[in-house]
């Protein structure tokens, strides 16, 4: 049975380990520069070598983002960077700028090129153009609906197609936004977006009426409404439609989120990875997937542009947050684990382990304990520390996440 590749975001080593642990087939990441994420979601050359080694050890694929739209003065540095990475074991490079693509073909001729969503590819003729230039895979524009994607696949069946299925959406066409550059002098298409679409703004009173629709207010805000993040797009969730992507032979399903934490990525990747396997076993469990996805989100998720002429809300933020409380750093013995605390722990609460495959074994509150490095039992466990977790179980492994039960 045809099953698409699940491509997941790796903003740092912690997030990379989480994506691999919870079922990613491939990860995409950024090098030291020239990609569309801020500096804290990138890898230095030394870190990149370590990351690739880890990925290959687990028999997964790695795609390097080089997807900025470059200024003239950046070209010499890009050429130098291509020379620096030419010997790395990279499975593909994600790019959008035709100039960078030309340089990739010249300096890294054996590395497949994947066309970024930044190129806003929305029809088969564009794909044929890029295919003639040597592009192996095209990440389709996020603005396409299911009929348009299906028609593109029918028109050009001999190229790999990739599409986003989960994560943040952008207020601009395929991320081509200038709001950050205007407000903060940090261009989004240079990887420096400050996400001003998420900011809250206070309207001083405005109503808009279109000329051909007299008497009909299209939208209206009033001064006494306070601050609102009305520019912000809701997040995307297409878990319900995975069978459609399989039947239409979309090669790669992509999760957005190089800036997201491992606490978010763990359950999200686990859900999509497990759902794809469940489809192969004819055991699709939509209700369970949505239940698992909900605690990871603080914003509403919907179907974006996927459904023609309508948008359906899939996930609403939970009333009570279910926190990921720690990640396992190292298994020291069958009942002792070095852990990294991600959230203050209420020691009276039961915990549950996020075992890949959506298994969720429980840890009763009266059966576990935390110790400091000297072996002293902790009465309070706060975020940001490393300590020892004591519990007799074989379910805990390196990089597993543990959350509180609510």
N, C-alpha and C positions, 0 to 999 in steps of 0.2 A: 504493500500500500504506500502511495506517495505521501510523505509527511514533510512539511516545510522545515527549513532550518530556523531555529529560534535564536535570534540575535539580540544580545543584551548589553547594556551600557556598563563600562568600567571606568569610573572617574578616578579611582586610585586603587592601590593594591587590596585594601580591605573590601571594596566593592567588587573587584575582580574575583577575589576568592569566594565571595558570597554567590555571585552569578554562576560560577563554575560548580560550586557545591550543590546549588539548587536546580541545575539542569540545563543551563545554557549550552547550545551547540557551538556558539561562537560569541565573541565579545568584540565590541568596537571601543577604541580608546584613542586618546590624543597624545602626541609627543610633546616636546618642550614648547612648541609654538605652532602657528599657522593652522589652527583649527578653531571651531566655533564654541569653545567653552573656556571659562576663565582659568587662570593659572592654577587654582587649587583643584582642578579636575583634569590635570595632565600628568604625564610621566616625563621625567628627565631621561636622557639617553641611558644612564646607568639603570634607572628604574625600569625603563622599557625592556632592556635586556633581561632583567629579572622576571618581569611580567611575562614575556614571551616564553621564557624557559618554563614557567609554571603552567602556562596554557598548553604548551606542547607535551608536557609531562602528563597532562590529563587528556591528551588526544583531542583537543578542541582547536578551533580556528580563531585567528586574530586579524582584525581589520583596523588599519591605522587611518585616522581622520586627518586629512590635509585639505579641508573644505572651506577655507576662507576665500573671499574674493580679494586678490592681492593688489596692492598698490605697486607702482613702478619701482619705488625704492626698496621694496621687499624681495624683488626677484633674485638679486645676488645671494641673499641669505637663504632663500628657498633652494637654490642650486647647491649651496654648501650643505644644507640639511639633507638633501637627497643623497649626497655623497656619504654623509655620516651614517645613514641607515641602509645603504645598498646591500650590506651583507646580512641584514636581519632576516629571520625566517618569518616573513609576513605573508599572509594568505591573500591580501588585497589592500588597496589604498582607496579610501573614499575621498572623492574630489568633485568640484563643481566648476571651477574657473577653467575655461578653455586653455589659458596660458599655462596653468599648472599641469593640466592633463598633457599638454604638448611636452613639457619638461619631464613628466613621468615616463612617457613613451621613449624619450631620448636617454634618460639616465637610469631608469629601472625597467627596461623593456620586458623583463620576464615576470613582473609583478602585475597581477590582474587589477584593473581599474574599475571601481564601482562608482556610479554617478550618484552624487548626493541629492537629497531632496531639495537642497538649495537651488538646483538647476531648474526646478519647477517643471518637470517633464510631465506633460498632460495629454499627449497623443502619440499614436504609433509612428507618425512621420518623424517626429522628434527622436524617437527611439531608434529608428532606422539611421538617422543622421549620426547619432552617437555610436551606434553599432559599427558603422563604417569607419569611425575613428578608433575602433578597438576597445570600446567599453564592453565589459563582460556582464555587468549587472546594473540595473537602473532602479533606484529608489523613487517610486512614483510620487507625484505631487500629492500632498495631503488633502487637497481640495477635491479630489476625484471621488465619485460615488461608485457603488458596486457595479452598476451597468457600464459605466465608462471603463472601469478596470477590466471587466469581462470582455468588452469589445477590443480593448488594447491587446489583451492576451490572445484573442482569436485572430487578430490582424498580424501579430508578430509572435509566433509560438517558440522561436528559436533563440531567445535571449532570457537571461535570468531577471525576474521581476521581484522587487522587494517593496513592502509597504509597512507603515507603522500600524500597530494594533493596540498600543497602550501607552499612556503617558500624557505629558503636558502638550497642549496645543498652543499655537501662536496666533496673535491677533492679525498678523500680516500674512501676505501670500507666501507660502512655503518659507516662512521665517525671514523674508526680506524686509526687515523692519528698520525704521530710522528714528524711532521715538527715543531710544537710549542715546543715540548720537546727539540728538537735539537737546535733550534735557541734561545729560551728564557727560557729553563729549566722549562717550565710549561706544563706538560703532558695533552693533550686533553682528554684522557680517565680517568683523575682524575678531570675533570670539570674545568680545568684552561686554556683552549685554548685561545691563543692570536690572532687567525685567521691570521697567516702569509700567508696563501694562498691568502688573500686579499691585501697584501702589493704589492708595485710596485718595480720591479727589473729591473736593467739595464744590458742588455746582452752585453758582450764584443765581440760578434761575434761567432756564432756557427751554423753549418749545420749538419743535421743527414741524413745519407743514410743507408738503411738496406741491409744486405749482399746479400739477394736473389732478390733484386730489384736494380741492378746497374744502376747508372745514374739518379735515381729518388730521389729527395730530399723530405723526409717526412715532415720536418718542418725546418724553417730557421729564424734566427733573426740576425740583423746587429747592429753594435755598434752605428750608427747614428740614431737609432730608438728611443733613449731615454728610459724612464722608462715605464714598462708595467706590469699590473697585470695578467700575462699569466697563473698563477697557478689557478686563481679563477674560480670556476664553476659558471654558471649562475643560477638564481633562478628557482624554479619549479612553474608551474601553470597548473592545470588539471581541471579548471572550465568547460571546454568544454566537459569533459568526465564523468560528474557526473551521467548521466543516465546509463553509462556502469557499474559504481560501484554499482548502485542500482540493475540492472538486474543480476549482478553476486553476489549479496548479501554479499557485503563487509560490515562488521558490523560497522566499525568506520573509518571516514575520519579525518585526522589529519593535522592541520596547524602548521608549524614550527614558532618559534619566541619568546622564553622566554626573549631574549635580546632586542626585538623590542619594540618601544614605543607604547603607546596607540593611538597615531595619525596614526600609521600604522595599528594597530590591528582593530580599530573601523571599517573603511571601508572594510577591508578584511573579517572580520568575518560577517559583515552585508551582503556582497555579497554572501558568501557561504551559510549562513543561509537562506537568502531569496531565493536563487536559488533552494535549496532543497525543500522548501515549494512550489515554483512555479512549480517544476516538479510534485508534488502531485496534483497540480491544472491544469496541462497540459498547462502551460504558461511560458515555458523556454525562457529567453530573453538574449541570449549570448552577443549580441552587447552592450546591456546596462550594463551587468556585467563587460565586459572588459573596457568600458568607466569609470566605477566607480573604478575599480582596478588600472588603469593606474596612477592616481595622487599619489598613495601611494608608488610607486616604483622608485628607482633610478638606478636600473639595469635591464637588459633584463630578461624576464621570458620565459622559454620554457617548452617542454614536458618531459625533462629529459630522463630517460630510458624507459618511458612508451610505446612509439610506437616502435615496432620492426624495426630495421634497419634505422630509421630516427629520426630526432629531428626537431620540428617545433617551431619557435618563436611565442609566444602568446602575449606578452606585450613588448613594447619598452618604455624606460623612456621618459616622456613628455619633450617637449622643454621648457615649462614654468611650474614651480612648482606651484601647487595649495595647499596652506598651510592650515593645521588645525590651527586655531588661538586661540581657547580657549575651555576649558571643563567646563561644569556646575558643580559646587561643591554643591550648595544648592539653592533650590527655596525658596525665601523669601516672595514673593507676586506674584500676577498675572503679574506684570511688573518689578520686581526687582529680580536679580539673583546674587549670589556670584559665580564668575568664576575664573579659573586659566588660566592665559595667557600663551600660548605655543609658540606664534610667534608674532613678532611686527606687529601691525595692521595698515593698511592704512585706515584711517577713511573715505576716499572718496569712498571706494569700498563697493559694496553690499556684504552681507554674506548669507550663506545658512546653514540650520540646517540638521545634519545627523540624521534623524529620522529612527529608526529601521524599516526594511522592504523596504529599499531603497527609502524612501520618502525624498524629498529635498526641503522643503518650503524655500522661499527667505525672506531675511530681507533687505529692501531698506536702503541705506546709510543715507538717510535723516530722518529715523524713529527710529534710535537707538542712544544711548549715553553710555559712560562709566563714572563712578564716583569713586572717592577715598573714603576712609572710613568715611571722614567727610561730604560726599555728594557733594563735589566740582567736577564739570565737568572736565574730563581729555581731554587735547588737544593732548596728545601723549600717546600711550599705548604700552609698551615694554614687551617683554617676561620675564617670571620669577616672575611676581607679581600676587597677588590676588586683585581683585577690584570688583565693582558692575557694572553689565550690565543692562541697562534700555531699555526695549522694551515690548510693550503690546502684548503678545502672549500666547497661551495655548500649543504651540508645544514644548516648551523647558521644559525638565525634568532633574532631577539629572543624572549626568554622560553622558549626551548628548554632542557630539562634534559639533563644529561650524567651518566652513571653509570659506575662502574668495572665491568670485566668480571671475573667470577670463574670 
